[in-house]
Amino acid sequence: MTTAEAETGRTVTSNIPARLDRLPWSRWHWTIVIGLGTVWILDGLEVTVVGNIAGRLSEPGSGLPISSGQVTGMAAALYVAGACVGALFWGRLTDKWGRKKLFMITLAVYLAATALTAVSFSTWWFFLFRFLTGFGIGGEYAAINSAIDELIPAQYRGRVDLMINGSFWLGAVGGSLLSIVALDTSVFAKDVGWRLTFALGAVLALVILLVRRHVPESPRWLLIHGRDEEAERIVSSIEERVEADRGEPLPAPSPDAELTIHQRRSVTFVEIGRTVFSKYRRRAVLGFALFIGQAFLYNAITFGFGAILTTFYDVPTGNTGYYFAVIAVGNFMGPLLLGKLFDTVGRRVMISSTYLLSGLLLFGTAWLFDRGTLDATTLTACWCAVLFFASAGASSAYLTVSEIFPMETRAMSIAFFYALGTAAGGISGPLLFADLTGTGHVGDTVLAFQIGAALMCVAGLVAAVLAVKAEQRSLEDVARPLTAVASETRSAAV
């Protein structure tokens, strides 16, 4: 590493990004996955549990004076609003203060908020801490996706990112099954079971927080923000651990992989906006399309699955959790089994095909539903097929926006597109589709399916044209850092 003085700061030449990308997979990388990735399980647990316990909370003796509509309506909207606000608030600080500081703070916020939800004694208290729980989770999306992509080697980045984002559905499975036990009054009293579901989330968050203490700050972030000596120490330590784990020396990084940057402490909002919406405007269109398509499919239609089962197939409310657990497994299997193809076959082919296939399969499901040929079991099977592809596509949306914008804007870009998609799917979507799926008319529900399918297909077509070939490329090659010296880095805005 070499350093020179510049008027605006120090000019540093380093091969730290290349050294991180050339690392073989090791136990150290599993530590990163466990420490950072498992938080999505908590998010899946939160979303699923609240939907399943709504009926119990509204019953006399629950210990909380609240209606089922307030739980699934106002409380859910506040959780979504908190996630949107939290993503934007914490996302900016993640780019400014660093990945580690923020992924510790945001998890602590989540832990405290969900624990205080468990002791709710009034409606306003429940609403307040649902908002703050979302506020913490929203910040996690920006901080965690940034850190993961900057620490995982380029050749594994796609599959790891997809698997981690897809782990949301492991939490959904756990939430579905947990709610069945927690709501069993022969096991727990009415005013105890639902509280334990939130308390469990706090306990899991505490365990994850303890593991995260051993996850380092992103050396890429340190390098750009004037802390290159610390970045060097961290990367050297990682290399020593990987070499000890494998019992052989690491391959040398490419001699022409050095990066020269002018170090800076911060980037202004104006620079971020100009970068994302002017220099990389085609990539911004891609991000919009992917997030809005998947958000409407999931938040507006999928999370109304229980209502569809009870309305059209007379499935008892207490049994819908079993069906949801099945489709949640299908959701997780998509990223798990297809993830490697995003690194080998490539981003453009896989992103566009997963979106298009899920959209076409949903059109087919709508047609079968309209003909009356489906029952609760076969509808669930159809949804499993749709969501197997849709989940991989949705996870790739997070991967895409975390790798196609420059280092200095990464967390804020993730936060912006996440907030947009969450608001569209979690607020606008239900307002648009709730009446359609709740009327009891087959034609209205078919229309809801068709709208979700159409948006996925449109997003797939946009990806076929605009998706960036980021597979097995360094982040600095996919999007040149704003602080990089132009002659030293080869990257083109698309």
N, C-alpha and C positions, 0 to 999 in steps of 0.2 A: 504494500500500500504506500502511495506517495501523496504528499500534501504540499500545496502552495498557497500563498496568501492572495486573496482577491478583494477588491473594494467592497463587495457586498457580503463577504464572508470567506471561508476557507474553500479552496478548490481541492477536491480529493479524488484520487484515482484508486479504484479498488476492484477486486474480483470476488467480493463477498457474495453477491447474488449467484454467480456461476458456481461457487463452492457449495452453496446450499442446494442448487439444482442438480449437481452431479452426485449427490449422496445416494447410496443404495438404501432400500427400505430396511429399517431396523427397529429394535424395541423402543428406541427413543421416539420414533415417529408415532408408535402406538400410544406412548405417553401423551403426546400432543392431541391425538384423536380422542382419547378418553377424557383428558382434562378440559378440552374445549368443545368437543362435539356432543357430549351427552346432554348439554343444556336443552337441545331440541326435544329430547324425551320429556323434559319438564314442561315445555310448551304444549306438546301433544297431550300430556296428562291434564294440564290446566283446562284446555279447551274442551276436551271430552268429558271430564268430570263435571264441569259446571252445567253442561247440557243435560247430563244424565241425572243430576241431583235436583234439577229445577222443581220437579213435582214434589219431592220430599220437603224442600225448603218452604213450600207454600202450605204445607199441611199444619193443622193445629198441633202444638207441642214440639215444633221444630226448634223453638228458641229464637226464631227470627220472624218479625212481622213483615213478610214480603210475599208477593204473589209470583206464580210461575212466569207470568208475562214479564214481570220486572226483572227476573233473573235472566231469561233468554232475550229480553229486549234491552232495557236500559243498562243492566250490568254488563251484558255482552258488548253493547256499543261503547261503553266506557272503557272496557278492556282493550277494544280495538283502537279507540281514540288515544288511549295511553300508549299503546304500542307505536302508533304513528308519531306522536309527539316525542316519545322517548327515542325513536330511531333518529329523528332529525336533531334532537338536542345532543344526545350522546355521540352521534355520528360525527358531528363537527369537532367535538372534544377528542374523539378517537384519533382523528387526523392531526390534531394539535398537540395533545398530551401523550399519545402513545397507545399501543394496543393493550399492553398488560395492565396498566393502571385502570383502563376503562373496563376490561372484561372482569376485573376483580370488583370494581365499584358496582357495575350493573347487576352482577349476580347477587351482591350483598343487598341491593335494593329489592330485587325479586324475593330473596329469602325473607327479608323483614316484612314485606307487604303480604306475602301469602301466609306467613305465620299469623299476622294480625287479622287477616281475613278469617282464619280459623276461630278467632274469639269474637266474631261479630255479634253484637247485641242489639243493633239497630240497622234499619235500612240504609241510612246515610253512611254509616261506618262500612257496611258491606260494599256500597258503591265506591266510596273513596279508595278503599284498598284494592278493589278490582282494577281501578284506573292505575294505581301505583304499581300493581303487579304487571300490567301491560307496559307501563313506563319502563320498568326494568328489562322485560323481555325484548322490547323494541330496540333498546340499546345493545342488547346481546347480538342481534343480527349483524349490526355494523361492525362491532369490535371483533366478534368471533370469526366471521367470514374473512375479514381483512387478515387477521393473524394466521388463520389456517392456510390461506393461499400463499402467504409470504414465507411460511415455514416448510411447507410440503414441497418436495422436488417436482419439477415440471412434468416429468413423465408419469407421475401418479396423481397430479393435482385434480384432474377431472373426476376420476372414480372416487377419490377420497371426499371431495366436496359434495358429490351427489349422495354418497352413502351417509355422510353426516347430516345433511339437510333432510334426507329421507328418514332418518331415525326419529323424526317427529312422530311417525306412525307407530313406532314401538311404544311411545308414550300414549298414543291413542288406544292401542290394544290394552295397555296396562290400565288406563283410565276407565275403559269400558268394563273390564273385569273387576277392577277395584270398586267401582260404583255398585256392582251387583252385590258384593259382600258388604260394603259399607251401609247399603240401604236395607239390608236384611234386619228387620227389627228383632228377630230371634237371637241375633248376635250383638247388635248395638242398639242403644236407645235412639229414638227419633232425633233428639237434640245432640247426639254424640257422633254418629256415623259420618255425617257429612263434614263435620269439623275435622275428623281424622284424615279425610282425603287431602285437605289443604295442609294439615300438619305434616303429612308424609312428604308433600312437595318441598316443604321447608327443610326437612331432614335430608332429603336427597341433595338439595342445593348446598347444604353445609358440607356434605361429603365431597361434592364436586369442587367447592371452594378450597378445601384442603389440598386436593390434587392439583389445582391450578397454581398453587404457590410455586410449583416446580417448573412451570412453563415459562420460558424466558420472553423478554421483549423481542419484537421483530428486529433482527439485525438490519434489515432493509430500512426500516423506519429510523433506527438509530443512525445509520450511515448518512441519511439525508438531513437529519436534524442536528448535525454537529457533534455526534457522540460516536465517532468512528472507532475510537480506541475500545469503547465498551462493546461495540459490534464485533470487533476483532476477537476480543476475549470470549464472547459467547460462541462464535462460529468455531474457534479453535477447540473449545470445550466440547461442542457437539461432535466435531470430527474425531476427537480422542475417544469419546464414548462409542461412536459407530465403529471405529477401527478395533476397539477392544471387544465389541460385540461380535464382529465378523472374524477377528483373528488374522487380518491381513491389511496391508496398507491400502488407502483409498487411491483411486485413479487421480491423476493431476487434472485440474480444470483446464479448459482450453486456453492457450496462451493469448488468444485475441479476444477473450471474453471480459476484459476489464471495462469498467464504467467510470467515466469522469463526470463529476457533478460539482456545482456551486452550492454549498450547504446553506440552508435557510431554516429559520425557526418556524415560520408559518406561511400559509398561502391565503390570500384574501378571498372573500365570497365572490367578488367580481372575477377573479382569475378562475375560480372553480366553475362559475357559470359560463364564462367564455370558452373554457376547455370542453366542458360536457356538451353544451348546446350549440357551439359554433364549430370548433375544430373537429369534434367527434359527433356531429349531429346525426349521422347515419347510425351510429352505434346507440345514440339516445333513442332514436325511433325503434330500434331493435329491442332495447330495454323496456320501453313503454309497451310494445306489442306483447312480449313474453309475459310480463307481470300482470297486465290486465287480463289476458286470456286465461291464465291459470287461476287468477284470483276469483274471477266470476265462476269458473267451473267448481272450485272447491268451496269457497265461502257462501256462494249464493245457491248452489244446488246440492252438493254432496252433504253438507251439514244439515240439510232438510230431509235426509234419507229416512230418518226415524219417523217423521210425520207422514211420508209417503207410504211406509209400511203399515202404519196404523190406520191411515185413511182408506187405502185401496185394498189391503189384504188382511185387515182386522188382526194384525199382530199386536198382542198385549204390550203396553208401554214398557213393562218390566223386562220384556224379552228382546227389545230392539238392540240392546247392548251386545248381544251375541252376534247379530247380523253385522253390526258396525265393526266388531272385532275382526270378522272375516275380511271385510273390504279393507280394513286397516293393514292387515297382513299383506294383501295384494299390493297396497300402496308401497310398503317397505320393500317388497321383493323386486319392484321395478328398478329403482336406483341400485339395489344390491347386485342384481344380475346383469343389468345393462350398462352399469357405470364404466366398466373397463373399455367398452366400445367407444365411449366419448374420447378416450385417449388414443385409441388405435384407428378405428374407422374415421373418427374426426368429429369436431363440434358441429359443423354445418349439416352434415348428413344426419347425425343423430338427433340434434335439437329439432330440426324441421320434421323428421320422420316421427318422432315421439309425439309431437303436437298434432300432426296430421292424422296419425293412426288413432290417437285417443278421440279426436274430433269425429272421425268417420265411424268409429265404433259406437260413439254416443248417438250419432244419427241413426245407426242401426238399432240401438236400444230403444230410442224414441219410437221407431217404426214398429218394433215388436210390442212395445207397451201400448201403443195406439190400437193395435189389432187385438189386444186382450189375450195374447198367447203366453204371457209371463205370470208366474206366481212369485211369492216372496223369495223363494230359493233361487229360481232362475234369474230374477231381477238382480239379486245379489251377485250371482255368477257373472252377469253382464257387466255390472259395475266393477267387479274385480278385474275383468279384461280391460275395461276403459282406463281404470286408475293405475293398472300396471304400467302403462305407457305414459299416462298423464303425470304420474308422480315423478318419473324420471325427467320428463319435460319441465315440470315445475321446479324441481331441484336444479336443473340446468339454468334456469333463469337467474337464480342466486349466483351460481358459478359464473355466468356470463358477465353480469354487471360488476362482479368483484375482480375480474381479470382484464377487462377491455378498456379501462380508464386508468390514467396515470396514478402512480403511487401516492402522490400528495392529495389526490381527490378520492381515493378508493373508498374509504369508510363513508364519506359523505354521499358518494354516488350510490353505494349500497343502500344507505339510509333513505335517500330520496326515492329511489325506485321501489323499495320495500314499502315505504309509507304510502306511495301512490297506489300500489297494487292492493295493499291491505285496506286502504280507505275505499277503493272501488269495490273490492269483493266483500269486505266486512260491513260496509255501511250502505253504499249505493246498490250493491247486488241484492241483498236481502229485501231492501225496499222495493226493488223491481220484481223479484221472483216470489216473495212470500205469499202474495195474493194468488199467484198462478198455481203454486203447489198446494195451497190450502183450501181451494174452492171445492175440491172433491170431484172436479170435472176432468176427465181424462185428457181432453184436448188442451186444457190450460197447462197441465203438467208436461205434455208433449212439447208445447211451445217453449217452456222453460228449458227442457233438454236441448231443443234445437238451437236456442240462442247461445247456450254454453258451448255447444258443439261448433257453431259457426265461428265464435270468437277464437276457439282453439285452432281451427283450420286457418283462419286469417293469420294468426300468430305464426303458424307453421310455414305459411307461404312467405311471410316477411323474413323468417329465419333462413329460408332457402336462398333468399337473395342477399341478405345483409349479414348473416352470421359470420363471425371472424374465425379464421382458422388458427385457433390458439393452442391446439393440442401439442403437447411436448415442447412448447416454446417458453422461454423465460418471460416473466411478467414484464421485464424491461424491454423486451423485443416486441411484445404484443402492444404495449403502450409506453412510449418513452417518457421517463419522469420529466416533470416540468423543470427540474433543477439540473437536468443532464446537459452536458456540453454537446451541441448538435453534431459535431464532427466525430464524436466518440461512440455514438449509439445509433444503430441502424433500426429504424422503425418508421412506419408510415401510417398516418391517420386514415382510417377507412370510413 
